[in-house]
Amino acid sequence: MAKKKTTKKYRLLPTTIQEMRQLGWDQADVILVTADAYVDHPSFGVALIGRWLVKHGYRVAVLAQPDWKTADDFRSLGPPKLFWGITSGAIDSRLNDYASMGHRRKKDSYSPGGKTGLRPRRPLLVYSARARQAYKGIPIVLGGLEASIRRLVHYDFIEDKLKRSVLIDAKADILVHGMGELAIKEIADRLSQGRSIDDLAGIPGTAYPIRRDCFVPEKAIHLPSLRQQDKKRSEVMAAQKAYQDHAHPQGLPVIQEQNPEQIVIMPPAKPLTTKQMDELYALPFTRTYHPKYETLGGVPALEPVRFSITTHRGCFGGCSFCSIHLHQGKQICSRSIESLIAEANSFLNNKDFKGTIEDLGGPTANMYAMKCKRASICRRPSCLSPTICKNLDTDTKQLMKMLKTFVKWKSAQKRKINIFVASGIRHDLAIQNKDYIDLLAKHFVGGHLKVAPEHYCDDILKLMAKPSFKLFEKFEKYFSVASRKAGKEQYLVPYFISSHPGCTPDDALELTKYLISRSWFPRQVQDFIPIPLTASAAMYISGRDMKGNKIHVPRGHKEKQLQAALLQYYLPKNKKTISDFLHRKNQKELLGKINYIQKSKF
């Protein structure tokens, strides 16, 4: 089947049959189904993948937040010629629906007006069922963050159980993991050539069930099955370590029994080149939501990122609790400076641009253009922990050139422009170059800079694969000097995690004492959530660290509540929880300090 070229330009991907007909279409090649509202912005996966497929000649329609109680909405656009592309949206549905303590969230930032209840609880499974009900025999492709991090046997913190890959539970034909541009185009190309579903097997960056006569790689790593992990929780850590060793483009395929059925997980696709990244972000995104949401309050998730610029993808930090390096990859793929400036120039013609670029960065802002000599074959989870790897090129020449170019661009404008680095930086990298900190403090910080030391105790930081707290203190000193040199009064906003595996109440208390000694009052505290595919989740389930040693794991609601309360010791609502604990610890003097702070400050 030949690809049909899109001849008409349009501002948004069509979302109704009427919009398709306005383009002269009788049928879409691909229908992307998402649990988010439709936002045409490069921070939203459906827009990115949809525009990418259109660039390569495919007709793409979007079905956003369809009514899942019947198949009627899934029939509204007619059947796609090639496949359904189904995603939960920009965030894992469990994280979107539930807080760490298991409470339902009161707001859905990815829905119109922040309204809840517009998505099913397990979108990948429900949407797949409705798509099959609407039109039988059309391939179903899963993608997005949730599909990516739940591609293997994984732990669900709401159900408190190990579950099969969503590929099997959704009864889908193939799953795209990681950043899916190359894999999704290959799937579309093969299907447009008239090839069968079985012919999709073996594409890098995908997972597929072993069915019929599909390709099964001879050289593959066999992971512990669902039944084996359920029976012996130490197998969860074994599976984590075995998969992590091969979660790079040169790794071996992985096979895992799901009880029933087996799946093959191919190695990640190669990262996009700079040229491909430039082409991707040059696509005609409108940076707005569909007009139908205007009267519904818009889409809250858009505003913090609307006029942000993604400089690169990937993260080699390898933090134990984070899935970015297993989703975007460890290799940094950066855009050219010309591409970044072109995007900034496009803001100037946007009537909604008020003069502030909210963020100039990526998963970690100061990793732009950094490279590893052995990135494609390295099995080391983190290039920074326990120490910076000798094969990592941490030269900041390109990073500094990019930032200085933006300083010149900003000064050349006829209106006042603010540019912030808000996506966070690695302080252990930053201290390698004081000139970078000076440049950052002078031109890209608006009073507060987010930094994530995560904890105070070095033993816990090692489990997190984070640097020693001493390095944070060193960065704080450098940043303070740089801010004074720039003539600005600026502060760090430190982020901390409570109840990480290995963290005892006594460890949490040590952090509290430090916070009190600094008169720090953390406003935003992240209670640990065992995100699928992460090393920390494996620690949580197995009760062991990456070396196999037994560790303390905060599990019950009571202890998790205590550790979170100790981080926000200053809040009167935490008085009883903290008081009871400190009485047991005979910490009367500390309790007196906290009581005084609660009364006098808050």
C-alpha positions, 0 to 999 in steps of 0.5 A: 500500500503506497503512502498517501502524501498530505497535500494541504496544510493545517494547523492541528491534526484532525480530531473529527470526521468533519475535520478529516473531510475538510482535508479531503481525506476519506480515511486516516492511515493512523489514529492516535488514541490518547487519555490526555486532552489533545495539545499540539505541543512538542512536550506532548507525545501524541503531537510529536509522533503525529507530526512526525508521521505526517512529515513522512507522508502519513495521514494521522488523526487524533482521538483524545479522551474518547468515551470508553464506556462504548465503542461509539467514539472509536467508530467516529473517525472510521477505521484506520488503514494501518493501525491504532496508536494507543497511549495513556498520555504524557504521564503514567495513568497510575501516577496521574490518578493516585498520590503516593499514599494511594489517595485519588488526585483531585485534579487532572492537569492533562484534562480540560479545566483540570477535571477528573474522570475523563480517562479510564483507570487503565487506558491502554487496556480499555482503549485497546478493547474498545478499538478491537470492538469497533473494528476487528483485525486492525493492528494495535500499537501501544506507546508512550511513557506508561507502555514504555515503563510497563513493558516488562513484568512490573509492580503496581503500587495501587494494587500492590502486586506484580503484573504482566506486561501491558502488552499482554494485558491489552492484547495488543500486537506490538509495543513501542518503548522509549522515544518512539519516532524511529520505531513508529515510522518503521511500523508504519512503513512495513504495514503500508507495504502490505506486510503482516503483523508478524513482519513487525517482529524485530524492530528496535525499540519494540516489544511483541508477543511470541505468536504464530511464526514471528521472529524469535531471536536466537541470542536473547536474555531470559528474564525471571517470569511473572510466576518466578518473581511472584514466588521469590521476590529476590528474583525481582532484583535479578530481573532488574539487573539483567534487563538493565545490562541490556537496555541500550542500543547494542544490548541483546533482546530479552525474552520474558514469560508472562504466565501465560504467553512470552514476549520479546523486548528488543533493544532500544532504538538508536537515539535521533541524530542532531539533524533528526532532532532539528527536523522533529522540533521544526515541525509546525506545532501550534503550542496550544490545545484544541479550540474545543477546550477553550470554554472548558478552562483550557489544559492546565499542563500546557501553561508551565511548558508552553514557551519552553525549549527542549535542548536535548534528550536523554540522561546519564545520571541513572538515579535509582528512582527515575525511569528517564534513562530507561525511557529516553536512554543514557545517550544525550542527543542534542539539537543544534544551537541554530535549531534552538534559536529558530524556535525562540524566534518563532515565539516572537510572532506568537501573540500569547508570548509574554516575553518569558521562556519558561525553561531552556533544558532537557531532563537534566539541563546541564547535560547538553551536548555531553557524550560518552565514549562507550555510551552505546555498549556501556552497562553501567546504570549511572555515568555519575555514581558512585563517581563520574566515569572516566569515559564521560566527556563532561566538557561544557564548551558546547553548553556554554556556547549555547547559553551565551548565544541565548544571552546575545539573542536576548539582548538583541530583542526590542522587548524585555525577554526572560529565559530560565533554566527550570528543568533542574541541573546536576550539581555534581556536574555543575561544580566542574565548571565555575564559569557555568555556574556564574553564567547560569546565576547571572542570566538564567535564574529568576531568584530561585533555582531547583536542585535535587540533593534528595537526602542528607545521609550519604548511605541513602544517597548511594542507594539513590545513585545520587552524589554525596551531600557534600557536593551539594553544599559545595555547589550551594557555596559556588552558587551563592558567590556567583549570585552575589557577583551578579548583584542578585539575591537568589536561593536554591530550592532543594528537593527531597524524597521521603521513604526511599528504600533503605531510609529508616525513621532515624535517617529521616530524623537526621535530615530533619535536624539538618533542615532545622539547622538551616532554617529550611522549610521544604514546600514540595516533598516527594514521598517515594513511589515505586515507579515500574522499571526503576532500580528503586522499585526493585529495591522496594519489592525485593527488600534488597539493594543492587548488591543483594544486601537486605535493607529497610523498606518503609512500607506501611502508611504509618511510617511513610506518613511519619517520614513525610511529616519529618520533612515538613516538620514546621506544619502544625498538622504534623505536630502529633505524628512528630511529637509521638515519634520524638517522645519515643526517641527521647528527643525533648530538646528537638521537639521543643524547637519544632513546637516553637517553629510551628507556633512562631512561623506557621 
